[in-house]
Amino acid sequence: MLRPRYASCPQPPLGAGHLSVEYEPRPTAVREARALVRRQLESWGLADQDDPADLTDTAELLVSELATNALLHSAGSRIRLTLTAAHGVLRCEVSDGGHRVPRVRAAGSTTSGRGMFLVDALALRWGRDRDGAGETVWFELATCASDGCGGDRV
């Protein structure tokens, strides 16, 4: 199957580069979100690269961290996972009804609080947007290994 390309970066099939799913605020939501990420990247053909585990595993790990944070700090609101792939970039967003400001903590000896450290270390870019009654925390990953794929890290 031929897939669109932007420069040397593989692209999802036309019209298939966006998915958004809501989860109830329960512990299984994190596992469900990870599984969705893997399935979606495979269906978009983004896991069929030279090192498919890298993008898929990294996206799964970081979504897991953001979904866990949302679950812990959302005051019981629903969690929305949105995936968008275009122009060599995979953008993953986790939205909830919380208002916390994510903080990057050093990878010390504590057993929690390192999720944003991982996001900061592994993502091209990440950020937080306030939207009405809640917030969205997002990160971006390059979908290919080419120099310049996904733009410069800001």
Stockholm file with secondary structure:
# STOCKHOLM 1.0

chainA/1-154         MLRPRYASCPQPPLGAGHLSVEYEPRPTAVREARALVRRQLESWGLADQDDPADLTDTAELLVSELATNALLHSAGSRIRLTLTAAHGVLRCEVSDGGHRVPRVRAAGSTTSGRGMFLVDALALRWGRDRDGAGETVWFELATCASDGCGGDRV
#=GR chainA/1-154 SS CCCCEETTEECCSTTCSEEEEEECSSTHHHHHHHHHHHHHHHHTTTTCSSSHHHHHHHHHHHHHHHHHHHHHHSTTCCEEEEEEEETTEEEEEEEESCCCCCCCCCCCSCSSSCHHHHHHHHCSEEEEEEETTEEEEEEEEESSCSTTTTCCCC
#=GC SS_cons         CCCCEETTEECCSTTCSEEEEEECSSTHHHHHHHHHHHHHHHHTTTTCSSSHHHHHHHHHHHHHHHHHHHHHHSTTCCEEEEEEEETTEEEEEEEESCCCCCCCCCCCSCSSSCHHHHHHHHCSEEEEEEETTEEEEEEEEESSCSTTTTCCCC
//
